[in-house]
Amino acid sequence: MTDRSNLKKTDPDIYRILEAEDKRQEDNLIMIASENYVSKAVLEASSSTLTNKYAEGYPEKRYYNGCINADGVESLAIERIKKLFGAKAANVQPHSGAQANMSVMMSQLDAGDTYIGMNLSHGGHLSHGSPVNFSGKYFNVAAYGVTEDTNLIDYDALNKLAKEHKPKMIIAGASAYPRIIDFNKFKEIAHSVGAKLLADIAHIAGLVAAGEHPSPVGLADFITFTTHKTLRGPRGGVILCDEAHEALINKFMFPGTQGGPLMHTIAAKAVSFKEALEPEFAVYQKQIIKNAAALADVLTSGGLKLVSGGTDNHLILIDLRNKGVTGKDAANRLDEAGITCNKNGVPFDDKSPFVTSGIRLGSPALTTRGLKEDDFRRIGKLIIRIITNMEDDSILAKVKGEVEEICKTYPTDFLRI
Ligand SMILES: *Cc1c(COP(=O)(O)O)cnc(C)c1O
């Protein structure tokens, strides 16, 4: 049990909710592709007294006194992440992936400038130009997507779009794309029109670090990612670039778009980067891919249609249109059975983002929990049983029982500090 005796006394309401959250993460199969379980060491660092410290600026260039320990953790975080990716320069201050993207955009674009990002409804991210986000509100955005027949990125269409719009920047990267992204092609297209390339590897950062997905380092001008997805660190973001862009990126991070950095989080980032440099991390990333592949095989054999026909990475998108089930209903029903995933639009979806025709599944969290291919095959069969028997309460109860059994087999000691 995590010691929350002080919290229990001061705020029994929050205490109760946090205890319930521990239990939720323990009693459900977490298959949200962007989530993971951090280590006890990361949890300890992120609950440290560095949350009390203001450290505006950068190591040895701070605005406040008393930053000696803040400097220590931030310098280590920078050094480790550069080593992990073989990058020349890094900024570890972004509070999130969206903040990292905002800083890069602000450093390269003026209001009204044109850039190209991936269509949100084809797998892109909100912060790549959606009109409801700053990235779409202040800039002129053209969007590329996937082809209707293969569901792979349409590089020819992107090339045409680039020639037509002459963008200042192109963003490569996605939140719901199950295939390898060809950063070489992106670089070629971007540089042929004089555009900068931003590779947003939020989802696949862990895979890239371990060599399980081609790296954009050396190809993209800027690389952004979240630290909390496959990379398995605390919630946050990172920007990588070369030395020539370092000063500008640092300036647009702070004071450009953020105030004081979250130093307790940066300490936790540093810990997770150390973990990612260990050989076991590469084994973990390999297992993520094996598990997703095993799950994809079972789902396909069971008659479910996967976007692009399968997966090369940690995530799977199921297109439910041939089953007459919406993404919203499927995700809610699975959640009732203890399998937590999210509804997700599929390319050329005719349903709204609140309903959708698909669900997205990921293997990172359960792989951390210790599950292997056989477990994922078993879970795949449970998912099929729910989706093909949406109204059947006795099947729901049986699946729920099996989910409980799997959860008991894989304890979550790592949730307690
Ligand atoms: C998750 C994600 C982000 C945003 O990360 P937040 O930490 O939620 O702001 C940005 N880009 C991509 C591609 C993502 O998948």
The ligand as an SDF file (V2000), in Angstrom:
LIG
                    3D

 15 15  0  0  0  0  0  0  0  0999 V2000
   -0.3760   12.2000  -27.2720 C   0  0  0  0  0  0  0  0  0  0  0  0
    0.0890   13.0200  -28.4030 C   0  0  0  0  0  0  0  0  0  0  0  0
    0.3980   14.3850  -28.2540 C   0  0  0  0  0  0  0  0  0  0  0  0
    0.0280   15.1870  -27.0350 C   0  0  0  0  0  0  0  0  0  0  0  0
    0.4440   14.8240  -25.8500 O   0  0  0  0  0  0  0  0  0  0  0  0
   -0.1690   15.5070  -24.5320 P   0  0  0  0  0  0  0  0  0  0  0  0
    0.8590   15.1920  -23.5130 O   0  0  0  0  0  0  0  0  0  0  0  0
   -1.4870   14.8620  -24.3040 O   0  0  0  0  0  0  0  0  0  0  0  0
   -0.2950   16.9690  -24.7870 O   0  0  0  0  0  0  0  0  0  0  0  0
    0.9460   15.0570  -29.3170 C   0  0  0  0  0  0  0  0  0  0  0  0
    1.1750   14.4370  -30.4830 N   0  0  0  0  0  0  0  0  0  0  0  0
    0.8580   13.1500  -30.6720 C   0  0  0  0  0  0  0  0  0  0  0  0
    1.1340   12.5390  -32.0000 C   0  0  0  0  0  0  0  0  0  0  0  0
    0.2970   12.3970  -29.6480 C   0  0  0  0  0  0  0  0  0  0  0  0
   -0.0450   11.1330  -29.8610 O   0  0  0  0  0  0  0  0  0  0  0  0
  1  2  1  0
  2  3  1  0
  2 14  2  0
  3  4  1  0
  3 10  2  0
  4  5  1  0
  5  6  1  0
  6  7  2  0
  6  8  1  0
  6  9  1  0
 10 11  1  0
 11 12  2  0
 12 13  1  0
 12 14  1  0
 14 15  1  0
M  END
$$$$
